[in-house]
Amino acid sequence: MFRYRFITPHRRGKWYPDLATAQHFAVQIGAGFLERRSGRFFAYRDTLLEMEPAPA
């Protein structure tokens, strides 16, 4: 299992247990946007996705 978070040049998101939750909250920190019709996430320029193994 992995944890996910998005990072912008000025903000860091919290770690989330799944990618969909991380994408949802990434919108709030200005890391991207969710398209309403398709539900796809689009990250803004200079946004990074970090992944790390979840702690046991």
N, C-alpha and C positions, 0 to 999 in steps of 0.2 A: 504494500500500500504506500501511496505517496501523499504528500501535502502540497498545496499549491498556493501561490500568491503572485500578485502583479506589482511591479515596481515602475514608477515614473521617475524622471530626473529629480523630482522634488518630494515625492511621497512613496511610502511603502505600505502595502496592504498587509492585513493579518494573514496568518496561515489558515487554510481551509481544507477540510478532508476530501473534497471533490472539486473538479474543475468547474462545474456548473455554478456552484456556490461562489467560488473565487471570481468568476466572470460577473456574476450578479453584483457583488460588492465592489468590483473594479470600476464599475460605472460611477459609483459614489465618490471615488478618489480621483476621477478624471483620467482613468487609464484607457478608456474606450467606450463603446456604446453597444447596446443590444438592439438588433433590428427586430421590430415588433412582429412583422409578418412571418419571418423564417425562424426567429429565435437565435440567429447567429450572432456571435460576438465579434466585433471588429476593434482591434487594439489601435490606439493612436501611435504616431511615430515616437520612437524612443521609449516605448513601453516594453518591458521585459517580463516574461513569465518564469518564475523560479519554481523548481520542483525539488523536493527532498524526501527521502524515506521517512515515513511516519515513525515517531518514537514508539518503542514497544511498551 
